[in-house]
Amino acid sequence: MRRLVTLALFASVVCLADQSAPLLLQKPTLNRTHIVFNYAGDLWSVPREGGDAIRLTTAAGLESNPRFSPFTTSRP
């Protein structure tokens, strides 16, 4: 199931990539409502049921290995 969700997520965000430099989403993490993943050096969030991905980080540097806190229930 996780692989299916990851593949669906990849299909939904592939249009974000510059076609001359393909970049793949990496290291997805899931909670009850959202998927957060690393893409092009930033963290992105998308609802599990699909939709537009929202960039969570834009600062210089490389963000990776997203994780949801087990102590919060709010969405990213």
Backbone as a chain_set.jsonl record, in Angstrom:
{"seq": "MRRLVTLALFASVVCLADQSAPLLLQKPTLNRTHIVFNYAGDLWSVPREGGDAIRLTTAAGLESNPRFSPFTTSRP", "coords": {"N": [[0.819, -1.194, 0.0], [1.905, 1.277, 0.847], [3.831, 1.614, -1.115], [2.218, 1.919, -3.386], [0.912, 4.332, -2.783], [3.135, 6.01, -2.743], [3.975, 5.827, -5.423], [1.743, 6.957, -6.698], [1.888, 9.505, -5.647], [4.329, 10.344, -6.727], [3.634, 10.467, -9.438], [1.876, 12.605, -9.337], [3.488, 14.801, -8.7], [5.472, 14.933, -10.573], [5.236, 16.751, -12.587], [6.246, 19.057, -11.501], [8.936, 19.087, -11.886], [11.729, 20.339, -13.701], [11.952, 19.605, -17.015], [14.412, 19.247, -18.237], [16.15, 18.528, -16.258], [15.656, 15.941, -14.575], [14.292, 15.233, -11.405], [13.795, 13.206, -8.579], [11.257, 12.433, -6.212], [11.977, 11.764, -2.797], [12.381, 9.66, 0.079], [9.688, 9.468, 1.378], [7.315, 10.161, 3.995], [4.593, 9.23, 6.052], [1.492, 10.266, 7.523], [-1.727, 10.171, 9.134], [-3.177, 11.877, 7.447], [-1.499, 13.201, 5.583], [1.298, 13.231, 3.263], [4.716, 13.689, 3.397], [7.61, 14.637, 1.696], [10.951, 14.584, 0.295], [12.089, 16.683, -2.204], [13.938, 17.958, -4.778], [15.756, 19.132, -2.981], [14.176, 20.354, -1.075], [11.438, 20.212, 1.326], [8.232, 18.825, 0.855], [4.634, 18.754, 1.032], [1.692, 16.81, 0.701], [-1.792, 16.066, 0.492], [-3.002, 12.842, 1.537], [-5.075, 11.829, -0.004], [-4.589, 12.913, -2.432], [-3.869, 15.708, -4.643], [-2.642, 19.107, -4.826], [0.831, 19.581, -4.287], [2.512, 21.15, -1.581], [5.118, 23.351, -0.959], [7.207, 23.127, 1.805], [9.627, 24.067, 2.767], [12.072, 26.55, 1.935], [14.508, 27.651, 2.319], [18.071, 28.246, 1.972], [20.245, 25.475, 1.642], [20.152, 21.951, 2.394], [17.401, 19.998, 2.878], [16.251, 17.028, 4.393], [15.081, 13.637, 4.993], [12.315, 13.666, 6.196], [10.082, 13.6, 9.015], [7.174, 12.812, 10.908], [6.03, 14.115, 13.976], [5.237, 12.126, 16.758], [3.765, 13.3, 18.712], [2.1, 15.318, 17.91], [-0.948, 16.346, 16.333], [-1.662, 18.024, 14.374], [-1.872, 19.207, 10.996], [0.756, 19.437, 8.493]], "CA": [[0.0, 0.0, 0.0], [2.782, 2.447, 0.903], [4.458, 1.76, -2.432], [1.193, 2.442, -4.286], [0.742, 5.75, -2.45], [4.343, 6.688, -3.188], [3.941, 5.919, -6.885], [0.712, 7.932, -7.051], [2.441, 10.807, -5.29], [5.337, 10.667, -7.73], [2.94, 10.856, -10.666], [1.244, 13.909, -9.156], [4.461, 15.897, -8.586], [6.481, 14.889, -11.628], [5.107, 17.958, -13.394], [7.003, 20.126, -10.859], [10.343, 19.0, -12.285], [12.189, 20.882, -14.963], [12.128, 18.428, -17.863], [15.816, 19.068, -18.618], [16.881, 17.994, -15.111], [14.691, 15.184, -13.787], [14.565, 15.011, -9.994], [12.807, 12.292, -8.044], [10.943, 12.593, -4.801], [12.713, 10.791, -1.998], [12.138, 9.475, 1.51], [8.37, 9.903, 1.838], [6.832, 9.761, 5.306], [3.14, 9.318, 6.049], [0.671, 10.246, 8.728], [-3.104, 9.833, 8.773], [-3.766, 12.768, 6.446], [-0.557, 13.8, 4.639], [2.586, 12.646, 2.877], [5.781, 14.685, 3.261], [8.715, 14.014, 0.976], [12.05, 15.421, -0.137], [12.117, 16.847, -3.653], [14.779, 19.072, -5.224], [16.414, 19.757, -1.852], [13.196, 20.948, -0.168], [10.388, 19.317, 1.811], [6.914, 19.091, 0.283], [3.527, 18.046, 1.654], [0.518, 16.603, -0.149], [-2.789, 15.236, 1.169], [-2.958, 11.433, 1.136], [-6.068, 11.55, -1.048], [-4.138, 13.522, -3.678], [-4.012, 17.156, -4.732], [-1.425, 19.873, -5.093], [1.886, 19.542, -3.28], [2.865, 22.456, -1.035], [6.51, 23.394, -0.502], [7.301, 23.474, 3.215], [10.9, 24.732, 3.032], [12.656, 27.252, 0.79], [15.792, 28.231, 2.723], [19.283, 27.656, 1.416], [20.633, 24.272, 2.365], [19.521, 20.716, 1.959], [16.514, 19.374, 3.854], [16.037, 15.628, 4.055], [14.577, 12.724, 6.018], [11.185, 14.206, 6.957], [9.414, 12.719, 9.986], [6.089, 13.397, 11.67], [6.156, 13.944, 15.404], [4.133, 11.32, 17.305], [3.105, 14.074, 19.761], [1.212, 16.332, 17.36], [-2.002, 15.852, 15.438], [-1.947, 19.041, 13.381], [-1.318, 18.953, 9.687], [1.955, 20.213, 8.197]], "C": [[0.869, 1.268, 0.0], [3.446, 2.685, -0.448], [3.475, 2.351, -3.44], [0.976, 3.933, -4.042], [1.947, 6.545, -2.932], [4.362, 6.849, -4.699], [2.896, 6.926, -7.349], [1.193, 9.346, -6.763], [3.471, 11.248, -6.316], [4.679, 11.143, -9.017], [2.327, 12.247, -10.54], [2.237, 15.055, -9.091], [5.501, 15.895, -9.69], [6.404, 16.133, -12.505], [5.857, 19.141, -12.779], [8.448, 20.177, -11.346], [10.584, 19.726, -13.601], [12.53, 19.687, -15.842], [13.575, 18.204, -18.278], [16.643, 18.475, -17.482], [15.928, 17.207, -14.22], [15.173, 14.956, -12.356], [13.451, 14.139, -9.443], [12.518, 12.616, -6.591], [11.614, 11.475, -4.038], [12.206, 10.777, -0.572], [10.769, 9.966, 1.968], [8.068, 9.39, 3.244], [5.336, 10.059, 5.354], [2.592, 9.538, 7.444], [-0.755, 9.969, 8.271], [-3.641, 10.644, 7.605], [-2.819, 13.248, 5.355], [0.656, 12.913, 4.357], [3.563, 13.803, 2.771], [6.973, 13.968, 2.643], [9.76, 15.058, 0.63], [12.03, 15.465, -1.654], [12.935, 18.09, -3.972], [15.389, 19.838, -4.051], [15.489, 20.444, -0.865], [12.208, 19.891, 0.288], [9.046, 19.785, 1.284], [5.874, 18.261, 1.01], [2.379, 17.939, 0.666], [-0.489, 15.777, 0.642], [-2.724, 13.792, 0.662], [-3.949, 11.111, 0.037], [-5.71, 12.186, -2.386], [-4.371, 15.022, -3.658], [-2.677, 17.805, -5.016], [-0.437, 19.737, -3.943], [2.228, 20.967, -2.869], [4.301, 22.386, -0.529], [6.543, 23.876, 0.945], [8.567, 24.248, 3.545], [11.398, 25.413, 1.768], [14.032, 27.818, 1.101], [16.955, 27.554, 2.019], [19.683, 26.459, 2.265], [19.834, 23.084, 1.857], [18.685, 20.138, 3.096], [16.269, 17.937, 3.426], [15.461, 14.876, 5.242], [13.416, 13.291, 6.839], [10.586, 13.154, 7.882], [8.283, 13.481, 10.644], [6.33, 13.134, 13.144], [4.978, 13.099, 15.909], [3.323, 12.107, 18.332], [2.183, 15.151, 19.228], [0.181, 15.694, 16.449], [-2.317, 16.865, 14.359], [-1.308, 18.681, 12.062], [-0.136, 19.848, 9.411], [1.625, 21.54, 7.524]], "O": [[0.605, 2.21, -0.747], [3.604, 3.829, -0.874], [3.854, 3.191, -4.257], [0.869, 4.708, -4.992], [1.792, 7.639, -3.473], [4.731, 7.911, -5.2], [3.139, 7.672, -8.297], [0.938, 10.27, -7.535], [3.481, 12.408, -6.728], [5.125, 12.12, -9.618], [2.264, 12.989, -11.52], [1.87, 16.189, -9.398], [6.344, 16.792, -9.732], [7.405, 16.528, -13.104], [6.084, 20.137, -13.465], [9.107, 21.21, -11.224], [9.738, 19.72, -14.495], [13.325, 18.838, -15.44], [13.941, 17.085, -18.636], [17.738, 17.966, -17.726], [15.439, 17.734, -13.22], [16.31, 14.542, -12.126], [12.287, 14.315, -9.803], [13.403, 13.019, -5.838], [11.801, 10.375, -4.558], [11.668, 11.769, -0.08], [10.695, 10.806, 2.865], [8.516, 8.31, 3.628], [4.872, 11.033, 4.76], [3.156, 9.057, 8.428], [-0.965, 9.568, 7.126], [-4.476, 10.151, 6.846], [-3.282, 13.667, 4.294], [0.979, 11.991, 5.105], [3.263, 14.802, 2.117], [7.303, 12.843, 3.017], [9.495, 16.26, 0.666], [11.962, 14.429, -2.315], [12.633, 19.172, -3.468], [15.525, 21.06, -4.116], [15.961, 21.059, 0.091], [12.141, 18.804, -0.286], [8.753, 20.981, 1.266], [6.181, 17.194, 1.541], [2.124, 18.86, -0.109], [-0.097, 14.878, 1.386], [-2.426, 13.555, -0.508], [-3.703, 10.218, -0.775], [-6.437, 12.022, -3.366], [-5.009, 15.541, -2.741], [-1.711, 17.144, -5.396], [-0.819, 19.773, -2.773], [2.233, 21.878, -3.697], [4.661, 21.485, 0.229], [5.971, 24.916, 1.269], [8.583, 25.013, 4.51], [11.177, 24.92, 0.661], [14.662, 28.409, 0.224], [16.834, 26.429, 1.533], [19.472, 26.452, 3.478], [18.959, 23.215, 1.001], [19.216, 19.826, 4.161], [16.098, 17.656, 2.239], [15.365, 15.407, 6.349], [13.525, 13.388, 8.061], [10.584, 11.964, 7.567], [8.416, 14.675, 10.914], [6.782, 12.052, 13.52], [3.836, 13.343, 15.517], [2.284, 11.624, 18.783], [1.538, 15.843, 20.015], [0.414, 14.634, 15.869], [-3.159, 16.601, 13.501], [-0.325, 17.942, 12.013], [-0.015, 20.912, 10.019], [2.529, 22.314, 7.208]]}, "num_chains": 1, "name": "protein.A"}
